Amino acid sequence: MKVMIRKDGRGVLSAYVPKKDLEEPIVSMERPEMWGGTVTLANGWQLGLPEMAAGTTLPITVEARRLSSGDE
């Protein structure tokens, strides 16, 4: 699924999923650099992000995999 990752003025990372019209803060990251690991959104969704360079500029739209919907 297409996901836009961005950082707001306070430095808070969030993910926006256009098909679901859903924007949620990223509350935890498997890897400090985020890319190539799993992130958890405030609603409980877990997304697998692609490998990218640590200095990748935001905002960026990437192809992510939804690993969990937070309902389990």
C-alpha atoms as an extended CHARMM CRD file, in Angstrom:
* protein
*
        72  EXT
         1         1  MET       CA              0.0000000000        0.0000000000        0.0000000000  PROA      1               0.0000000000
         2         2  LYS       CA              1.1410000000        3.5480000000       -0.6550000000  PROA      2               0.0000000000
         3         3  VAL       CA              2.0670000000        5.4110000000        2.5400000000  PROA      3               0.0000000000
         4         4  MET       CA              3.3540000000        8.9620000000        2.9110000000  PROA      4               0.0000000000
         5         5  ILE       CA              5.8250000000        9.4330000000        5.7680000000  PROA      5               0.0000000000
         6         6  ARG       CA              6.3070000000       12.9860000000        7.0200000000  PROA      6               0.0000000000
         7         7  LYS       CA              7.6150000000       14.9330000000        9.9880000000  PROA      7               0.0000000000
         8         8  ASP       CA              5.6660000000       17.8790000000       11.3950000000  PROA      8               0.0000000000
         9         9  GLY       CA              7.1060000000       21.1210000000       12.7810000000  PROA      9               0.0000000000
        10        10  ARG       CA              7.5650000000       19.5370000000       16.2280000000  PROA      10              0.0000000000
        11        11  GLY       CA              9.5550000000       16.6390000000       14.7800000000  PROA      11              0.0000000000
        12        12  VAL       CA              6.7640000000       14.0590000000       15.1850000000  PROA      12              0.0000000000
        13        13  LEU       CA              6.7630000000       11.3900000000       12.4700000000  PROA      13              0.0000000000
        14        14  SER       CA              3.4330000000       10.3530000000       11.0030000000  PROA      14              0.0000000000
        15        15  ALA       CA              2.1250000000        8.0670000000        8.2740000000  PROA      15              0.0000000000
        16        16  TYR       CA             -0.7090000000        8.9300000000        5.9000000000  PROA      16              0.0000000000
        17        17  VAL       CA             -2.5300000000        6.1690000000        4.0050000000  PROA      17              0.0000000000
        18        18  PRO       CA             -4.4750000000        7.8520000000        1.1610000000  PROA      18              0.0000000000
        19        19  LYS       CA             -6.7310000000        4.8600000000        0.3170000000  PROA      19              0.0000000000
        20        20  LYS       CA             -7.9720000000        4.7700000000        3.9280000000  PROA      20              0.0000000000
        21        21  ASP       CA             -7.7970000000        8.5770000000        4.4400000000  PROA      21              0.0000000000
        22        22  LEU       CA             -5.8890000000        7.7430000000        7.6100000000  PROA      22              0.0000000000
        23        23  GLU       CA             -3.1190000000        9.7540000000        9.2420000000  PROA      23              0.0000000000
        24        24  GLU       CA             -1.5720000000        8.4770000000       12.4670000000  PROA      24              0.0000000000
        25        25  PRO       CA              1.5870000000        9.3130000000       14.4150000000  PROA      25              0.0000000000
        26        26  ILE       CA              4.3790000000        6.7400000000       14.3880000000  PROA      26              0.0000000000
        27        27  VAL       CA              4.7260000000        5.6550000000       18.0330000000  PROA      27              0.0000000000
        28        28  SER       CA              7.5470000000        3.1020000000       17.7430000000  PROA      28              0.0000000000
        29        29  MET       CA             10.1900000000        1.9410000000       15.2770000000  PROA      29              0.0000000000
        30        30  GLU       CA             11.9950000000       -1.3840000000       15.1080000000  PROA      30              0.0000000000
        31        31  ARG       CA             15.1370000000        0.3930000000       13.8120000000  PROA      31              0.0000000000
        32        32  PRO       CA             16.3540000000        3.8660000000       14.8430000000  PROA      32              0.0000000000
        33        33  GLU       CA             16.6760000000        4.8780000000       11.1670000000  PROA      33              0.0000000000
        34        34  MET       CA             13.1310000000        3.5150000000       10.5070000000  PROA      34              0.0000000000
        35        35  TRP       CA             13.8420000000        2.2460000000        6.9510000000  PROA      35              0.0000000000
        36        36  GLY       CA             13.8000000000       -1.4940000000        6.3320000000  PROA      36              0.0000000000
        37        37  GLY       CA             12.0470000000       -2.2180000000        9.6060000000  PROA      37              0.0000000000
        38        38  THR       CA              8.6330000000       -2.2080000000       11.2210000000  PROA      38              0.0000000000
        39        39  VAL       CA              6.8880000000        0.8960000000       12.5310000000  PROA      39              0.0000000000
        40        40  THR       CA              3.8310000000        0.9780000000       14.7750000000  PROA      40              0.0000000000
        41        41  LEU       CA              1.1690000000        3.6540000000       14.3760000000  PROA      41              0.0000000000
        42        42  ALA       CA             -0.9010000000        5.1350000000       17.1980000000  PROA      42              0.0000000000
        43        43  ASN       CA             -3.9530000000        3.1170000000       16.0580000000  PROA      43              0.0000000000
        44        44  GLY       CA             -2.0010000000       -0.1660000000       16.4370000000  PROA      44              0.0000000000
        45        45  TRP       CA             -1.2380000000       -0.8050000000       12.7630000000  PROA      45              0.0000000000
        46        46  GLN       CA              2.2140000000       -2.2160000000       12.0790000000  PROA      46              0.0000000000
        47        47  LEU       CA              3.8020000000       -1.3750000000        8.7440000000  PROA      47              0.0000000000
        48        48  GLY       CA              6.8860000000       -2.8840000000        7.1240000000  PROA      48              0.0000000000
        49        49  LEU       CA              8.8510000000       -0.1260000000        5.4100000000  PROA      49              0.0000000000
        50        50  PRO       CA             11.2730000000       -0.6000000000        2.5100000000  PROA      50              0.0000000000
        51        51  GLU       CA             15.0680000000       -0.2680000000        2.7880000000  PROA      51              0.0000000000
        52        52  MET       CA             16.1560000000        3.2990000000        2.0990000000  PROA      52              0.0000000000
        53        53  ALA       CA             19.1640000000        5.4740000000        2.8830000000  PROA      53              0.0000000000
        54        54  ALA       CA             19.2800000000        6.8350000000        6.4400000000  PROA      54              0.0000000000
        55        55  GLY       CA             19.3540000000       10.4390000000        5.1490000000  PROA      55              0.0000000000
        56        56  THR       CA             16.2040000000       10.1190000000        3.0140000000  PROA      56              0.0000000000
        57        57  THR       CA             14.3660000000       13.4410000000        3.0120000000  PROA      57              0.0000000000
        58        58  LEU       CA             10.7590000000       13.6910000000        4.1490000000  PROA      58              0.0000000000
        59        59  PRO       CA              7.9780000000       13.8170000000        3.1340000000  PROA      59              0.0000000000
        60        60  ILE       CA              8.1790000000       10.7510000000        0.9420000000  PROA      60              0.0000000000
        61        61  THR       CA              5.6540000000        8.2580000000       -0.4190000000  PROA      61              0.0000000000
        62        62  VAL       CA              6.7200000000        4.6100000000       -0.1950000000  PROA      62              0.0000000000
        63        63  GLU       CA              5.2380000000        1.1700000000       -0.7980000000  PROA      63              0.0000000000
        64        64  ALA       CA              4.7320000000       -0.3680000000        2.6730000000  PROA      64              0.0000000000
        65        65  ARG       CA              3.2750000000       -3.6840000000        3.8420000000  PROA      65              0.0000000000
        66        66  ARG       CA              0.6010000000       -3.7550000000        6.5420000000  PROA      66              0.0000000000
        67        67  LEU       CA              1.7070000000       -6.4880000000        8.9300000000  PROA      67              0.0000000000
        68        68  SER       CA             -0.9590000000       -6.0260000000       11.5930000000  PROA      68              0.0000000000
        69        69  SER       CA             -4.1720000000       -4.0500000000       11.8710000000  PROA      69              0.0000000000
        70        70  GLY       CA             -3.9350000000       -3.6280000000       15.6360000000  PROA      70              0.0000000000
        71        71  ASP       CA             -7.1320000000       -5.6560000000       16.1380000000  PROA      71              0.0000000000
        72        72  GLU       CA             -5.3690000000       -8.9260000000       16.9630000000  PROA      72              0.0000000000
